[in-house]
Amino acid sequence: MKRLAILGSTGSIGQSTLSIVEQFPERYSVTALAAGRNVDEALAQAVHWRPKVVSVATAELADQLAARLREAGASGIDVAHGTEGTVACSTHADADFVVSAIVGVAGLEATHAAILAGKPVGLANKECMVAAGEILTAAARAGNVPILPIDSEHNAVHQCMRVGEHKEVRYIWLTASGGPFRQTPIEAFASISPEQALKHPTWVMGRRITIDSATMLNKGLEVIEACRLFDVPPSQVRVTVHPQSTVHSLVEYVDGSILAQISVTDMRLPILYALAYPERPASNLTFDLAALRHLDFDPPDFERFPCLRLAFEAAEKGGAHCIALNAADEVAVEAFLDRRIPFTGIADTIARVLADTPETHPATIAEVLAEDRQARERARALLN
Ligand SMILES: NC(=O)c1ccc[n+]([C@@H]2O[C@H](COP(=O)([O-])OP(=O)(O)OC[C@H]3O[C@@H](n4cnc5c(N)ncnc54)[C@H](OP(=O)(O)O)[C@@H]3O)[C@@H](O)[C@H]2O)c1
């Protein structure tokens, strides 16, 4: 029985993780749940799963949740909040495995604390790896703590890497669906609305990652995540546009063999893989190979998707540039969703913030968060 701490339990990945727990009650149980602002869902989950601790974003929300748990007769559940709360979840003595699925850098401290506490981490939160990958992977190596990727592309790479040696890898190929605007004329990009950008052709996900997929910044974050998770330079990571999202990624070996991972477009599969590794439990997440007709692979268009180019540049520079890329994007995506800037304003904002970013390499989580705050301030100043 693996006892789980789920950070971001009310989100898309968090809920998919809970559905895996539901499906495999003999393998997994819930020790800790960390949510943000969705108290209704946090309450329903806590009443259903009876964890040891549940955390929400603020003290006020924690008071509300505690009162409602009392009303519901659910006793024995500690209610925590804020960063202390997420850290209490990720380091709980009864947690054997931590699913890191809070969106943005809000999940960073708890993920770092989990690694320092020696807890294996299933990592969905790519922003953590982008902002502080150098620190997180060093801590994981030092403590011999596994970080298992849940992001479907990195999960696929992890699977393809199991059959070869690191020194035998020529390229990691990350597949990208290309998002909803793969074929949109470049002149139309400025008038893309939030509603259009929120319609992803193949995946149902949270709002930020859906917009990031439409700009392809998401793929850029994944390039950086791949460099850190698999310890390769950006020159060994390539992106290929594969609209069917059937091949989740590939690894090309030096002898010329290319291994690909194919499965349904359902995040429950990479979650199950991460939770069960190195085992492969039987599941009903089957893929109908007989129905497969096309597998297209095209080079990415850096002119249409300047965010991808900016991410490769940040990957080369590392450190503060990766932090600023993520922070500026988060601020710009919010502004786009609030209709304060056009779709093309997202890349413009990131480019301008990066132009003012120093080439430094923060060495601690506190320094990473300070750099993150400064980049956000620079982005907000540009947008006001
Ligand atoms: N969805 C996917 O298919 C997918 C695929 C690959 C990678 N990922 C990555 O997985 C992560 C989560 O994505 P998602 O799609 O699940 O996002 P989502 O649906 O927006 O969920 C985000 C989660 O983070 C929580 N949260 C936000 N701010 C918080 C805070 N300050 N403190 C504590 N919790 C907070 C939210 O809580 P409330 O809702 O309660 O506010 C929610 O549980 C992201 O890093 C994303 O890039 C997602």
The ligand as an SDF file (V2000), in Angstrom:
LIG
                    3D

 48 52  0  0  0  0  0  0  0  0999 V2000
   -3.7370   18.8650  -16.7960 N   0  0  0  0  0  0  0  0  0  0  0  0
   -2.8640   18.1800  -17.4940 C   0  0  0  0  0  0  0  0  0  0  0  0
   -3.2350   17.3790  -18.3300 O   0  0  0  0  0  0  0  0  0  0  0  0
   -1.3780   18.3820  -17.2670 C   0  0  0  0  0  0  0  0  0  0  0  0
   -0.4850   17.6680  -18.0630 C   0  0  0  0  0  0  0  0  0  0  0  0
    0.8650   17.7880  -17.8150 C   0  0  0  0  0  0  0  0  0  0  0  0
    1.3300   18.6290  -16.8120 C   0  0  0  0  0  0  0  0  0  0  0  0
    0.4430   19.3430  -16.0720 N   0  0  0  0  0  0  0  0  0  0  0  0
    0.9520   20.2430  -15.0320 C   0  0  0  0  0  0  0  0  0  0  0  0
    0.3700   19.8710  -13.7920 O   0  0  0  0  0  0  0  0  0  0  0  0
    0.1770   21.0300  -12.9720 C   0  0  0  0  0  0  0  0  0  0  0  0
   -1.2960   21.1250  -12.6170 C   0  0  0  0  0  0  0  0  0  0  0  0
   -2.0270   21.2740  -13.8120 O   0  0  0  0  0  0  0  0  0  0  0  0
   -3.6160   21.1530  -13.8470 P   0  0  0  0  0  0  0  0  0  0  0  0
   -3.9900   21.1060  -15.2790 O   0  0  0  0  0  0  0  0  0  0  0  0
   -4.0360   20.0400  -12.9410 O   0  0  0  0  0  0  0  0  0  0  0  0
   -4.0180   22.5620  -13.2290 O   0  0  0  0  0  0  0  0  0  0  0  0
   -5.4000   23.0140  -12.5770 P   0  0  0  0  0  0  0  0  0  0  0  0
   -6.5030   22.1260  -13.0100 O   0  0  0  0  0  0  0  0  0  0  0  0
   -5.5010   24.4650  -12.8080 O   0  0  0  0  0  0  0  0  0  0  0  0
   -5.1480   22.7250  -11.0050 O   0  0  0  0  0  0  0  0  0  0  0  0
   -4.1950   23.4460  -10.2720 C   0  0  0  0  0  0  0  0  0  0  0  0
   -4.1780   22.9710   -8.8500 C   0  0  0  0  0  0  0  0  0  0  0  0
   -3.2640   23.8010   -8.1040 O   0  0  0  0  0  0  0  0  0  0  0  0
   -3.9540   24.2820   -6.9500 C   0  0  0  0  0  0  0  0  0  0  0  0
   -3.3770   25.5520   -6.5170 N   0  0  0  0  0  0  0  0  0  0  0  0
   -3.2990   26.7110   -7.2150 C   0  0  0  0  0  0  0  0  0  0  0  0
   -2.7050   27.6640   -6.4630 N   0  0  0  0  0  0  0  0  0  0  0  0
   -2.4170   27.0850   -5.2690 C   0  0  0  0  0  0  0  0  0  0  0  0
   -1.8180   27.5500   -4.0720 C   0  0  0  0  0  0  0  0  0  0  0  0
   -1.3850   28.8100   -3.9230 N   0  0  0  0  0  0  0  0  0  0  0  0
   -1.6680   26.6760   -3.0360 N   0  0  0  0  0  0  0  0  0  0  0  0
   -2.1110   25.4030   -3.1390 C   0  0  0  0  0  0  0  0  0  0  0  0
   -2.6840   24.9040   -4.2670 N   0  0  0  0  0  0  0  0  0  0  0  0
   -2.8480   25.7420   -5.3090 C   0  0  0  0  0  0  0  0  0  0  0  0
   -5.3920   24.4030   -7.4010 C   0  0  0  0  0  0  0  0  0  0  0  0
   -6.2670   24.5040   -6.2850 O   0  0  0  0  0  0  0  0  0  0  0  0
   -7.7540   25.1680   -6.3880 P   0  0  0  0  0  0  0  0  0  0  0  0
   -8.3540   24.6620   -7.6510 O   0  0  0  0  0  0  0  0  0  0  0  0
   -8.3780   24.6000   -5.1460 O   0  0  0  0  0  0  0  0  0  0  0  0
   -7.5810   26.6450   -6.3340 O   0  0  0  0  0  0  0  0  0  0  0  0
   -5.5410   23.0930   -8.1620 C   0  0  0  0  0  0  0  0  0  0  0  0
   -5.6930   22.0230   -7.2500 O   0  0  0  0  0  0  0  0  0  0  0  0
    0.6800   22.2170  -13.8060 C   0  0  0  0  0  0  0  0  0  0  0  0
    1.9920   22.4810  -13.4470 O   0  0  0  0  0  0  0  0  0  0  0  0
    0.6110   21.7130  -15.2420 C   0  0  0  0  0  0  0  0  0  0  0  0
    1.5590   22.3290  -16.0820 O   0  0  0  0  0  0  0  0  0  0  0  0
   -0.8980   19.2360  -16.2770 C   0  0  0  0  0  0  0  0  0  0  0  0
  1  2  1  0
  2  3  2  0
  2  4  1  0
  4  5  1  0
  4 48  2  0
  5  6  2  0
  6  7  1  0
  7  8  2  0
  8  9  1  0
  8 48  1  0
  9 10  1  0
  9 46  1  0
 10 11  1  0
 11 12  1  0
 11 44  1  0
 12 13  1  0
 13 14  1  0
 14 15  2  0
 14 16  1  0
 14 17  1  0
 17 18  1  0
 18 19  2  0
 18 20  1  0
 18 21  1  0
 21 22  1  0
 22 23  1  0
 23 24  1  0
 23 42  1  0
 24 25  1  0
 25 26  1  0
 25 36  1  0
 26 27  1  0
 26 35  1  0
 27 28  2  0
 28 29  1  0
 29 30  1  0
 29 35  2  0
 30 31  1  0
 30 32  2  0
 32 33  1  0
 33 34  2  0
 34 35  1  0
 36 37  1  0
 36 42  1  0
 37 38  1  0
 38 39  2  0
 38 40  1  0
 38 41  1  0
 42 43  1  0
 44 45  1  0
 44 46  1  0
 46 47  1  0
M  CHG  2   8   1  16  -1
M  END
$$$$
